[in-house]
Amino acid sequence: MKKLFASRVKNLKNSELGDLMRLIGRDEIISFAGGIPSADIFPVEELGEITAALLKDCSKEIFQYGSTEGNEGLKEYLVEYLIENGINTDISELIITSGSQQALDLISKVFINPGDRVVVEKPGYVGGIGAIKSYEADIISIEMEADGINVPELETHLKELADEKQKVKFIYLVPDYSNPSGARLSPEKRVRILELAEKYNFYIIEDTPYSELNYYDDGMEYMKKLDLNNRVILLGSFSKFFVPGLRIGWICGDPQLINLLGRAKQYTDLASSSIGQAILYEARKKDLLKTQAKKILPFYRQRLETMAEALDKYFPENTSWHTPQGGFFFWVKLPDYINSRELLNVAIDNNLAFVTGSAFFDKVEDGYQYMRLSFSDTPPDKIKRGIKNLGKLIRNY
Ligand SMILES: Cc1ncc(COP(=O)(O)O)c(C=O)c1O
């Protein structure tokens, strides 16, 4: 039978990430693959108490549909959080989403016509770029540097497009500890990109799931804070600093856009999980969100430093990386005679896993020389052992 699928399914490539996620939980494997938080630090007991109390006191409401835009109490908390971070906002500028992944899908849905140009990081977050591509955008990938996207390269593209009377719809950035590069966008670049957004009239999607994960300082200012003309659409998530299983994220943007996103969300999932939002709201009342955001910092910092030391000790001279200051990832460049896809096959045979660079590039061959190593979900002793063994495989390749 001839398949009747839409033509856009050609953009729904099966990312290697999915295959690797399946390795999670296989005990014999030391995996640096999943970019997931560690369940060892989840506040399970406290969440159990909150959930039990909710079931006892208001079980009817938490099992009912909620509003499309999300739980009012949770949004009030987000307003407080954003105001504390210098972003003057109110409830009309917020919508709750089913993870920031849904936010990326909804934004793509309301902005992208087939063939529209969207700028992304190279390498960049596979889930974000995948969502953008699924609406048939024309992707422009800009090289990442240790301090974020290469701004002169961005300017050249924007100017060339403007000369041809073409334009960019939006730029998708993960300014804090990007996935996979671990890079943090410098303050100067933040300002410059905002100026370019004004000059060339495009939006900035600021995706910030790692922004609470600053292991050495208090973090940088959100681009949204510096934004005077509503150019920035800010995305946040409870997944990385709290727990991902509730599947709750949020978007902050101008009320007209939020309204539109609400309509798009109605046709996507009607509303995000009522139980998930109610649990987060109670967690906020008990100050659990703030205590957890502090508690995770030394935990992940230890893992980051263990990986940094092990890489220094066990990886050969002809490999290179920048040590991140936060987030979950090291992005390692391999010598040019190594293809990371082939290395991964050898690694899996040796009970080791990582993500090959090719998962994060529009053209897969651009990524053969890179690997993403996530330290978040691997205990320090396994990090040492795993990096030692991986170093040996690279030397013997
Ligand atoms: C940069 C980035 N954005 C968004 C997401 C999606 O997060 P969630 O949907 O759990 O909020 C991830 C998850 O890995 C990510 O790395």
The ligand as an SDF file (V2000), in Angstrom:
LIG
                    3D

 16 16  0  0  0  0  0  0  0  0999 V2000
   18.7700   22.7130   25.2770 C   0  0  0  0  0  0  0  0  0  0  0  0
   17.5760   21.9180   25.6500 C   0  0  0  0  0  0  0  0  0  0  0  0
   16.3580   22.4470   25.4840 N   0  0  0  0  0  0  0  0  0  0  0  0
   15.2490   21.7600   25.8250 C   0  0  0  0  0  0  0  0  0  0  0  0
   15.3230   20.4820   26.3270 C   0  0  0  0  0  0  0  0  0  0  0  0
   14.0440   19.7540   26.6610 C   0  0  0  0  0  0  0  0  0  0  0  0
   13.8340   19.7450   28.0290 O   0  0  0  0  0  0  0  0  0  0  0  0
   12.4170   19.4690   28.7100 P   0  0  0  0  0  0  0  0  0  0  0  0
   11.4160   19.2260   27.6400 O   0  0  0  0  0  0  0  0  0  0  0  0
   12.6070   18.2980   29.5830 O   0  0  0  0  0  0  0  0  0  0  0  0
   12.0960   20.7250   29.4730 O   0  0  0  0  0  0  0  0  0  0  0  0
   16.5820   19.8850   26.5150 C   0  0  0  0  0  0  0  0  0  0  0  0
   16.6850   18.5040   27.0210 C   0  0  0  0  0  0  0  0  0  0  0  0
   17.7000   17.8650   26.9710 O   0  0  0  0  0  0  0  0  0  0  0  0
   17.7310   20.6190   26.1690 C   0  0  0  0  0  0  0  0  0  0  0  0
   18.9630   20.1230   26.3220 O   0  0  0  0  0  0  0  0  0  0  0  0
  1  2  1  0
  2  3  1  0
  2 15  2  0
  3  4  2  0
  4  5  1  0
  5  6  1  0
  5 12  2  0
  6  7  1  0
  7  8  1  0
  8  9  2  0
  8 10  1  0
  8 11  1  0
 12 13  1  0
 12 15  1  0
 13 14  2  0
 15 16  1  0
M  END
$$$$
